[in-house]
Amino acid sequence: MSKSDRIVAAGHPKYHKGEVHINKQGDCFRGVPEAVWNFYIGGYQVCQKWLKDRKGRTLSDEDILHYHKIVVALAETIKLMQLIDAAIPSFPIK
């Protein structure tokens, strides 16, 4: 992410083709898989909610690093869920 203003603006974040835009200036996170963006936990879309909770704030370097870690953790979670689903041939277990 560039260091222009890094403010999460109203009406954002917006996802488009692997990019999570946080404002109209073009600040965005690149390389976010669609499955990660659309991943829900407890009724919340994790990647969107984290940024919405910071609306109006300038993201620090630590915030940006933390968001990257969230994306990686969710991608790995999705992989593990797929492996578990493949290991269990039929659900529910009888």
C-alpha positions in Angstrom: 0.0 0.0 0.0 1.2 3.4 -0.9 1.7 6.1 1.8 -0.6 8.8 0.4 -3.2 9.3 3.1 -4.1 5.7 4.1 -7.4 6.9 5.6 -10.3 4.5 5.5 -13.0 6.6 3.9 -16.8 6.6 4.1 -18.3 4.1 1.7 -15.2 1.9 1.9 -13.7 -0.7 1.9 -14.6 -1.9 -1.6 -13.4 -5.1 -3.2 -12.6 -5.4 -6.9 -10.5 -8.2 -8.5 -8.2 -8.9 -5.7 -7.9 -5.3 -4.4 -9.4 -3.9 -1.3 -9.8 -0.2 -1.8 -10.0 1.9 1.3 -10.6 5.4 -0.3 -11.1 7.2 -3.6 -7.4 8.1 -3.7 -6.6 4.6 -4.7 -5.1 3.3 -1.5 -5.6 -0.4 -1.5 -4.5 -3.8 -0.4 -3.5 -6.0 -3.4 -3.6 -9.7 -3.7 -6.5 -10.4 -1.5 -8.2 -13.6 -2.7 -12.0 -13.4 -3.2 -12.5 -16.4 -0.9 -10.7 -14.5 1.8 -12.6 -11.3 1.3 -15.9 -13.2 1.4 -15.0 -15.3 4.5 -17.4 -14.9 7.4 -16.9 -15.7 11.1 -19.8 -15.2 13.5 -21.9 -13.4 10.9 -19.2 -10.9 10.1 -17.2 -10.5 6.9 -13.8 -10.4 8.6 -11.7 -8.4 6.1 -14.4 -5.8 5.6 -15.4 -5.5 9.2 -11.8 -4.9 10.4 -11.4 -2.0 8.0 -14.9 -0.6 8.6 -14.1 -0.4 12.3 -11.3 1.9 11.4 -13.3 4.3 9.2 -12.0 7.8 9.4 -8.6 6.7 10.8 -5.3 6.8 9.1 -3.9 3.3 9.0 -0.4 3.0 10.6 2.3 0.7 9.4 1.3 -1.7 12.2 -2.3 -1.6 11.1 -1.3 -2.5 7.6 0.9 -5.3 8.7 -1.9 -6.6 11.0 -4.3 -6.6 8.0 -1.8 -8.6 5.9 -1.6 -11.1 8.8 -5.4 -11.4 8.9 -5.5 -12.1 5.1 -2.8 -14.8 5.4 -4.5 -16.4 8.5 -7.9 -16.6 6.7 -6.3 -18.0 3.5 -4.7 -20.8 5.6 -7.9 -21.3 7.5 -9.8 -21.9 4.2 -7.1 -24.4 3.1 -7.4 -26.3 6.4 -11.2 -26.4 6.1 -10.9 -27.8 2.6 -8.5 -30.5 3.9 -10.8 -31.4 6.7 -13.8 -31.6 4.4 -11.9 -33.9 2.1 -10.8 -36.1 5.0 -14.4 -36.6 6.1 -16.1 -38.5 3.2 -19.6 -38.0 4.4 -21.2 -35.6 6.8 -22.8 -35.9 9.1 -20.9 -38.9 10.5 -23.2 -41.9 11.0 
